[in-house]
Amino acid sequence: MVTNAPIGIFDSGYGGLTVFRSIADLLPGYDYVYLGDNARAPYGNRSFDSVHQYTLECVQWFFGQGCPLVILACNTASAKALRTIQQRDLPGLGADKRVLGVIRPTAEVIGNYTQTKSVGVLGTKGTITSGSYEIEIHHFFPEIKVHQLACPMWVPLIENGEYNGPGADYFVKKYLDELLSASPDLDTLLLACTHYPLLMDKIRKFLPENIQVVSQGPIVANSLAVYLERHPEMEQKLTKKGRKQFFTTDDTSDFDMHGGVFFGESVKSVHVPLGVGKL
């Protein structure tokens, strides 16, 4: 008898908590387990092999917690590790388990937001250099022009609590100006990093009013709801007591302090040692 079958939500750090917030708001009845691999964050500048290894270890840990479904609420992990995990690793870990990412659900709908058929994508270096968004968006909307830009200073600013300070203005404006100068016709800006919603006020400050800004949380939450409707065999496995558990591979007090900002309410985490899965 399965007594605990939560939905697993993974990120290299805190950013996935913005996605978790949207999922929990839309689907409050389910049990959830969140893991942030803060000890090895950020993933953005790491190699494909490293991101795959770290992500796979964490996916294995989720399976050990009874999660039959894991959401990679991390764009870098979705870009650099998801396909390999789905195609190569998952068959040996359990044919009845599923691992989903955030890139495909976003790509499936982003074309519905733009009138000019021109979309900007801001993300980490790892996400942008992978080309995943451009490939996936063109799969669903081949007519759309995709303008990508890496914003390497944004995550450090956010994780060091400087996202509301005046020092962040320079780097927000710098990247937005660079993107707009290269693609003046874009009318939709996708925040392809789950940290970036914390910069929303500053992003809006330096953008023309006609450009809409799209964050991933609500998109991923809606996509998960549709997935569960289409896959009752998975939905019926999940336990539904409304429980939320938080884990981190780094210091719990630090995670709780920063995590509460990303999640929008206080969190209490438990430490998980590095090498959380068995390879």
SULHUFEN-V434193 format. One record per pair of residues at least 6 apart in sequence whose ideal C-beta (glycine too) atoms are under 7 Angstrom apart, sorted by the first residue. I is the first residue (numbers start at 1). J is the second residue. Records with the same first field share a line. If there is no record, write none. Layout:
I: J ; J
This chain:
2: 66
4: 31 ; 66 ; 239
5: 66 ; 67 ; 68 ; 237 ; 238 ; 239
6: 31 ; 32 ; 33 ; 66 ; 67 ; 239 ; 243
7: 30 ; 32 ; 67 ; 69 ; 71 ; 238
8: 33 ; 62 ; 65 ; 67 ; 69 ; 70 ; 71
9: 16 ; 19 ; 20 ; 23 ; 32 ; 34 ; 71 ; 73
10: 16 ; 35 ; 58 ; 62 ; 70 ; 71 ; 72 ; 73 ; 74 ; 77
11: 36 ; 73 ; 74 ; 194
12: 37 ; 40 ; 41 ; 42 ; 43 ; 74 ; 76 ; 77
13: 36 ; 38 ; 41 ; 42 ; 159
14: 36 ; 159 ; 258 ; 259 ; 262
15: 74 ; 193 ; 194 ; 195 ; 262
16: 36 ; 73 ; 74 ; 194
17: 34 ; 259 ; 262 ; 263
18: 194 ; 197 ; 217 ; 262
19: 73 ; 102 ; 194 ; 216 ; 217 ; 220
20: 32 ; 34 ; 73 ; 263
21: 217 ; 263 ; 264
22: 217 ; 218 ; 220 ; 221
23: 220 ; 221 ; 224
24: 32 ; 244
26: 221 ; 222 ; 225
27: 224 ; 225
28: 242
29: 240 ; 242
30: 238 ; 240
31: 239 ; 240 ; 241 ; 243
32: 244
33: 62 ; 65 ; 67 ; 245 ; 247
34: 246 ; 247
35: 58 ; 61 ; 62 ; 247 ; 272
36: 248 ; 255
37: 54 ; 58 ; 249
38: 248 ; 249 ; 250 ; 255
39: 249 ; 250 ; 274
40: 54 ; 249
42: 155
43: 51 ; 74 ; 76 ; 77 ; 126
44: 76 ; 124 ; 125 ; 126 ; 155
45: 125 ; 126
46: 126
48: 80
51: 76 ; 77 ; 80 ; 81 ; 126
52: 80 ; 81 ; 84
55: 72 ; 77 ; 81 ; 85
56: 81 ; 85 ; 89 ; 277
57: 275 ; 276 ; 277 ; 279
58: 276 ; 277
59: 70 ; 85 ; 99 ; 277
60: 93 ; 277 ; 278
61: 272 ; 276 ; 277
62: 70
63: 93 ; 94 ; 97
68: 96 ; 97 ; 234 ; 237
69: 98 ; 234
70: 99
71: 100 ; 224
72: 78 ; 82 ; 99 ; 100 ; 101 ; 102
73: 102 ; 194 ; 220
74: 194
75: 102 ; 103 ; 123 ; 124 ; 127 ; 192 ; 193 ; 194
76: 124 ; 126 ; 127
78: 101 ; 102 ; 103
79: 103 ; 126 ; 127 ; 130 ; 132
80: 126 ; 130
82: 99 ; 101
85: 99
86: 99
90: 97 ; 99
98: 234
102: 216 ; 220
103: 132 ; 133 ; 136
104: 136
105: 219 ; 220 ; 223
106: 190 ; 216 ; 219
107: 133 ; 136 ; 137 ; 139 ; 140
108: 140
109: 219
110: 119 ; 137 ; 188 ; 190 ; 214
111: 137 ; 140 ; 141 ; 144
113: 188 ; 212 ; 214
114: 144 ; 187 ; 188
115: 187
116: 185 ; 186 ; 187
117: 143 ; 144 ; 145
118: 145 ; 147 ; 183 ; 185 ; 186 ; 187
119: 137 ; 144 ; 146 ; 186 ; 188 ; 190
120: 147 ; 179 ; 183 ; 186 ; 189 ; 190
121: 133 ; 146 ; 147 ; 148 ; 190 ; 192
122: 149 ; 151 ; 175 ; 189 ; 191 ; 192 ; 196
123: 150 ; 192 ; 193
124: 150 ; 155 ; 193
125: 150 ; 152
127: 192 ; 193
128: 148 ; 149 ; 150
133: 146 ; 148 ; 192
134: 146 ; 148
137: 144 ; 146
147: 179 ; 182 ; 183 ; 186
149: 175 ; 178 ; 179
151: 175
153: 171
154: 171 ; 195 ; 196 ; 199
155: 193 ; 195
157: 163 ; 168 ; 171
158: 195 ; 198 ; 199
159: 258
162: 168
163: 198 ; 199
168: 199 ; 202
169: 202
172: 199 ; 202 ; 203 ; 206
173: 206
176: 203 ; 206 ; 207
186: 211
187: 210 ; 211 ; 212
188: 211 ; 212 ; 214
189: 207 ; 211 ; 213 ; 214
190: 214
191: 197 ; 213 ; 214 ; 215 ; 216
194: 216
197: 215 ; 217
200: 213
203: 213
204: 213
207: 213
228: 234 ; 235
246: 259 ; 267 ; 268 ; 269
247: 269 ; 270 ; 272
248: 255 ; 269 ; 271 ; 272
249: 272 ; 274 ; 276
252: 269 ; 270 ; 271
255: 269
256: 267 ; 268 ; 269
259: 267 ; 269
260: 266 ; 267
